[in-house]
Amino acid sequence: MPRLYGFDDATRRRLRDDEVGPLRQMVSRAIEGCQSNADIAVWANGEGCRGTLGGEWKDASVGRLFRNPAIAGLRYDDEGELVDAGHPGAITPEEFKALQARESSRKTSDAAPPYDYLLVDGASTCGKCTWALQGARTNAGTPGYRCRPKDKDGRGGCGEVRMGAELLENHVGEYVVAELLKPGIREQILKAQAAVRAQVEKMKATIKDLEGRRSEAATLYGKRQISSDAFVTADREITANLKDTRSRLRYAEQMADFSLGGAKDLVRWWNAAPSASKRAITRLFLEGIEVFPASARGVRTVEPGRVVLRWRKLPGLSDSH
């Protein structure tokens, strides 16, 4: 019998240190981040995680893993009830039950079509606590942005900022289009992109260095020259840095390759442009977007000072904002 991801062998008596962290992150993304199994597979593969047989993660393989109670140290008895399996679990029984509820919800309701958020992955942050805003649907099912409140492990922000996706994205889009309408903007974009291309090369070098450090740590651990705790700590820090750098690299490459083409009516172009193009030009102009709480619940406007745009200072871009 093949071993289950997260465990050292088929007996499941010991957890596998280098797989427990990724497994917990995958579960967290499913439960708290509301990500699909397909999105989680893309994330895991991007982090260099592989299944027990060395293959890449797929939607189906993530789903099979999430349906196996052994990952929480549980099993089904003859009555079909969850009971203690007598071996350790990588996640808590409560987290597994949350996975079950998620799976049931996916099967019994028509899932809303995925929304391509424009301002996630660090592009927008909470003005109160600086936590990166994430895309999350409201109770009514409409797309929105929110500052995720802290979980039991202390991960998260203040949870006090929420804003509708359409409201925030339209507000930011108006300012970006206004910037695009300025005289000589194409020449300015070309100069700014040259600076971004230099950043791309630096980030690629940083990623190569981090990958080398992770490989070196694994080698030292394999030779028993560092402890398991030291290896896990180092690997966790390197993985976090790799994740952040790869995310910034992905958007920097979009920024570097972006082209307005022959767009004459920029407003019409913006309204019809692919999300990748909007994302690239937004990242090119803006260092970040801070969103603050509304003055009262139910506010459906962008009140003065609620959204603060931090314009990027790149060669050739206007400083008069």
C-alpha positions as CSV (number, residue, x, y, z in Angstrom):
1,M,0.0,0.0,0.0
2,P,1.5,3.4,-1.0
3,R,2.1,5.9,1.8
4,L,-0.3,8.8,2.3
5,Y,1.1,12.3,1.7
6,G,2.2,13.7,5.1
7,F,3.3,10.4,6.6
8,D,6.7,8.7,6.7
9,D,5.4,5.2,5.5
10,A,2.3,3.2,4.9
11,T,1.8,2.4,8.6
12,R,1.2,6.1,9.3
13,R,2.9,6.0,12.6
14,R,5.1,9.0,12.0
15,L,4.5,12.3,10.2
16,R,6.9,13.3,7.4
17,D,8.4,16.7,8.5
18,D,8.9,18.1,5.0
19,E,5.3,17.4,3.9
20,V,3.3,18.4,7.0
21,G,3.8,22.1,6.5
22,P,2.7,22.1,2.8
23,L,-0.3,19.9,3.7
24,R,-1.4,22.2,6.4
25,Q,-1.0,25.2,4.0
26,M,-3.1,23.4,1.4
27,V,-5.9,22.7,3.9
28,S,-5.7,26.3,5.2
29,R,-6.1,27.6,1.6
30,A,-9.1,25.4,1.1
31,I,-10.9,26.3,4.4
32,E,-9.8,29.9,5.1
33,G,-8.7,31.1,1.7
34,C,-11.8,29.6,-0.1
35,Q,-9.5,28.4,-2.9
36,S,-10.5,25.6,-5.3
37,N,-8.7,22.3,-5.4
38,A,-7.4,23.3,-8.8
39,D,-6.0,26.6,-7.4
40,I,-4.4,24.7,-4.5
41,A,-2.7,22.3,-6.9
42,V,-1.3,25.2,-8.9
43,W,0.1,26.7,-5.7
44,A,1.6,23.4,-4.5
45,N,3.3,22.8,-7.8
46,G,4.6,26.3,-7.9
47,E,6.1,25.8,-4.4
48,G,7.9,22.7,-5.7
49,C,5.7,20.3,-3.7
50,R,5.2,16.9,-5.3
51,G,3.0,13.9,-4.5
52,T,4.4,10.7,-2.9
53,L,5.2,9.2,-6.3
54,G,6.9,12.4,-7.5
55,G,4.0,13.6,-9.7
56,E,2.5,17.1,-9.8
57,W,-0.6,17.8,-7.9
58,K,-3.9,17.9,-9.8
59,D,-7.5,18.9,-8.9
60,A,-8.4,15.2,-8.4
61,S,-5.4,14.3,-6.3
62,V,-5.9,17.3,-4.0
63,G,-9.5,16.2,-3.6
64,R,-8.6,12.6,-2.8
65,L,-6.1,13.8,-0.1
66,F,-8.7,16.1,1.5
67,R,-11.3,13.3,1.6
68,N,-9.0,10.9,3.5
69,P,-9.7,11.1,7.3
70,A,-6.2,9.7,8.1
71,I,-4.7,13.2,7.5
72,A,-6.4,14.2,10.7
73,G,-5.6,10.9,12.6
74,L,-9.1,9.6,12.0
75,R,-10.9,6.7,10.3
76,Y,-14.4,5.6,9.6
77,D,-15.8,2.8,11.8
78,D,-18.3,0.1,10.7
79,E,-21.1,2.6,11.2
80,G,-19.5,5.2,9.0
81,E,-18.7,7.4,12.0
82,L,-15.3,9.2,12.4
83,V,-13.2,7.8,15.2
84,D,-9.6,8.0,16.4
85,A,-7.4,6.0,14.1
86,G,-4.6,5.6,16.7
87,H,-2.0,7.4,14.7
88,P,-1.0,11.1,14.5
89,G,-2.7,13.5,12.2
90,A,-1.2,16.4,10.2
91,I,-4.3,18.5,10.7
92,T,-7.0,18.7,13.5
93,P,-10.3,16.7,13.4
94,E,-12.1,20.1,13.3
95,E,-10.2,21.0,10.1
96,F,-11.1,17.7,8.5
97,K,-14.7,18.3,9.3
98,A,-14.5,21.7,7.8
99,L,-13.1,20.0,4.7
100,Q,-16.1,17.7,4.7
101,A,-18.5,20.6,4.9
102,R,-16.7,22.3,2.1
103,E,-16.9,19.2,-0.1
104,S,-20.6,18.8,0.7
105,S,-21.2,22.5,-0.2
106,R,-19.4,22.1,-3.5
107,K,-21.6,19.1,-4.4
108,T,-25.0,20.4,-3.3
109,S,-24.9,24.0,-4.5
110,D,-24.1,25.6,-7.8
111,A,-20.7,27.2,-7.3
112,A,-20.6,30.8,-8.3
113,P,-18.3,31.3,-11.4
114,P,-14.8,32.2,-10.4
115,Y,-14.0,35.9,-10.2
116,D,-10.7,37.2,-11.5
117,Y,-9.7,39.6,-8.8
118,L,-7.6,42.5,-10.0
119,L,-6.0,43.6,-6.7
120,V,-4.9,40.5,-4.8
121,D,-1.5,38.9,-4.0
122,G,-0.2,42.0,-2.2
123,A,-1.5,44.7,-4.6
124,S,-4.0,45.9,-2.0
125,T,-3.6,46.0,1.8
126,C,-5.5,46.8,4.9
127,G,-5.0,50.4,5.9
128,K,-5.3,49.5,9.6
129,C,-3.0,46.5,10.0
130,T,-1.2,46.3,6.5
131,W,-2.3,42.7,6.0
132,A,-2.8,41.9,2.3
133,L,-6.4,41.9,1.2
134,Q,-7.8,38.7,-0.3
135,G,-10.7,38.1,-2.6
136,A,-13.7,36.7,-0.8
137,R,-17.4,36.6,-1.7
138,T,-19.8,38.4,0.5
139,N,-22.8,36.6,2.2
140,A,-24.8,37.6,-0.8
141,G,-22.3,35.8,-3.1
142,T,-20.9,38.9,-4.7
143,P,-17.1,39.3,-5.1
144,G,-15.3,41.4,-2.6
145,Y,-12.0,42.2,-0.8
146,R,-11.4,41.6,2.9
147,C,-8.8,41.7,5.5
148,R,-8.8,38.2,6.9
149,P,-9.1,38.0,10.7
150,K,-6.5,36.1,12.7
151,D,-7.0,32.4,12.9
152,K,-6.2,30.3,16.0
153,D,-2.5,30.2,15.1
154,G,-2.3,34.0,14.9
155,R,-2.2,34.2,11.1
156,G,-4.2,37.0,9.6
157,G,-5.0,40.7,10.0
158,C,-7.5,42.8,12.0
159,G,-10.5,41.6,10.0
160,E,-12.0,45.1,10.0
161,V,-11.8,46.0,6.3
162,R,-14.2,44.8,3.6
163,M,-15.1,46.3,0.2
164,G,-17.0,45.2,-2.9
165,A,-14.7,44.2,-5.7
166,E,-16.6,46.2,-8.3
167,L,-16.5,49.3,-6.2
168,L,-12.7,49.1,-5.4
169,E,-11.6,48.0,-8.9
170,N,-13.7,50.7,-10.7
171,H,-12.2,53.4,-8.3
172,V,-8.7,52.3,-9.0
173,G,-9.4,51.9,-12.7
174,E,-10.5,55.5,-13.0
175,Y,-7.2,56.8,-11.7
176,V,-5.1,54.4,-13.8
177,V,-7.0,55.4,-17.0
178,A,-6.5,59.1,-16.0
179,E,-2.8,58.4,-15.8
180,L,-2.8,56.7,-19.2
181,L,-4.5,59.7,-20.7
182,K,-1.6,62.0,-19.8
183,P,0.5,63.3,-22.7
184,G,3.6,61.2,-23.5
185,I,2.5,58.3,-21.4
186,R,3.7,55.6,-23.9
187,E,7.3,56.9,-23.7
188,Q,7.0,57.0,-19.9
189,I,5.8,53.4,-19.8
190,L,8.7,52.2,-22.0
191,K,11.2,53.9,-19.6
192,A,9.5,52.4,-16.5
193,Q,9.4,48.9,-18.1
194,A,13.2,49.1,-18.6
195,A,13.6,49.5,-14.9
196,V,11.1,46.7,-14.2
197,R,13.1,44.4,-16.6
198,A,16.2,45.0,-14.4
199,Q,14.2,44.1,-11.4
200,V,13.1,40.9,-13.1
201,E,16.7,39.8,-13.5
202,K,17.5,40.6,-9.9
203,M,14.5,38.6,-8.7
204,K,15.5,35.6,-10.9
205,A,18.9,35.7,-9.3
206,T,17.3,35.9,-5.8
207,I,15.1,32.8,-6.6
208,K,18.1,30.9,-7.8
209,D,20.0,31.7,-4.6
210,L,17.0,30.8,-2.4
211,E,16.6,27.4,-4.2
212,G,20.3,26.8,-3.6
213,R,20.0,27.5,0.1
214,R,17.0,25.2,0.4
215,S,18.9,22.4,-1.4
216,E,21.9,23.0,0.9
217,A,19.8,22.8,4.0
218,A,18.2,19.6,2.8
219,T,21.7,18.1,2.2
220,L,22.9,19.1,5.7
221,Y,19.8,17.6,7.2
222,G,20.3,14.4,5.2
223,K,23.8,14.1,6.5
224,R,22.4,14.8,10.1
225,Q,24.6,17.9,10.4
226,I,21.5,20.0,11.4
227,S,18.5,19.0,13.5
228,S,15.0,18.4,12.2
229,D,13.8,21.6,14.0
230,A,16.6,23.7,12.4
231,F,15.9,22.3,9.0
232,V,12.1,22.9,9.3
233,T,12.7,26.4,10.5
234,A,15.1,27.2,7.7
235,D,12.9,25.5,5.1
236,R,9.8,27.4,6.2
237,E,11.6,30.8,6.0
238,I,13.1,30.0,2.6
239,T,9.8,28.8,1.3
240,A,8.1,31.9,2.4
241,N,10.7,34.1,0.7
242,L,10.5,32.0,-2.4
243,K,6.7,32.4,-2.5
244,D,6.9,36.1,-2.1
245,T,9.6,36.6,-4.7
246,R,8.0,34.3,-7.2
247,S,4.7,36.2,-6.8
248,R,6.5,39.5,-7.4
249,L,8.4,38.1,-10.3
250,R,5.2,36.9,-12.0
251,Y,3.7,40.4,-11.9
252,A,7.0,42.1,-12.8
253,E,7.2,39.9,-15.9
254,Q,3.7,40.9,-16.8
255,M,4.6,44.6,-16.3
256,A,7.7,44.3,-18.4
257,D,5.9,42.6,-21.3
258,F,2.8,44.8,-21.2
259,S,1.9,46.8,-24.3
260,L,-1.0,49.2,-24.9
261,G,-0.8,48.4,-28.6
262,G,-2.8,50.8,-30.8
263,A,-5.5,51.7,-28.2
264,K,-7.0,55.0,-29.1
265,D,-10.0,55.1,-26.8
266,L,-8.3,54.2,-23.5
267,V,-11.5,54.1,-21.5
268,R,-13.0,51.6,-23.9
269,W,-9.7,49.6,-24.0
270,W,-9.7,49.4,-20.1
271,N,-13.2,48.2,-19.9
272,A,-12.6,45.4,-22.4
273,A,-8.9,44.6,-21.6
274,P,-8.0,41.1,-20.3
275,S,-7.4,41.0,-16.5
276,A,-3.7,40.2,-17.0
277,S,-3.3,43.5,-19.0
278,K,-5.2,45.5,-16.3
279,R,-3.2,43.9,-13.6
280,A,0.1,44.6,-15.3
281,I,-0.5,48.3,-15.9
282,T,-2.0,48.7,-12.4
283,R,1.1,47.2,-10.9
284,L,3.3,49.3,-13.2
285,F,1.8,52.5,-11.9
286,L,1.0,51.6,-8.3
287,E,3.3,50.5,-5.5
288,G,0.3,49.6,-3.5
289,I,-3.3,50.4,-2.5
290,E,-4.4,50.9,1.1
291,V,-8.1,50.4,2.0
292,F,-9.5,51.6,5.2
293,P,-12.8,50.8,7.0
294,A,-16.0,52.6,5.9
295,S,-17.4,55.1,8.4
296,A,-20.4,52.9,8.9
297,R,-21.7,49.4,7.9
298,G,-23.4,49.2,4.6
299,V,-21.6,52.2,3.0
300,R,-21.5,51.6,-0.8
301,T,-19.3,54.5,-1.9
302,V,-15.6,55.3,-1.8
303,E,-15.5,57.9,1.0
304,P,-12.7,60.5,0.9
305,G,-9.5,58.9,2.3
306,R,-10.9,55.4,2.4
307,V,-8.7,54.2,-0.6
308,V,-5.1,55.5,-0.7
309,L,-3.2,54.9,-3.9
310,R,0.6,54.7,-3.5
311,W,2.1,55.6,-6.9
312,R,5.3,53.8,-7.9
313,K,8.4,56.0,-8.3
314,L,9.9,54.6,-11.5
315,P,12.1,56.3,-14.1
316,G,9.9,58.3,-16.5
317,L,6.7,58.2,-14.4
318,S,5.1,61.4,-13.2
319,D,5.7,62.3,-9.6
320,S,2.8,64.7,-9.4
321,H,0.1,62.6,-7.7
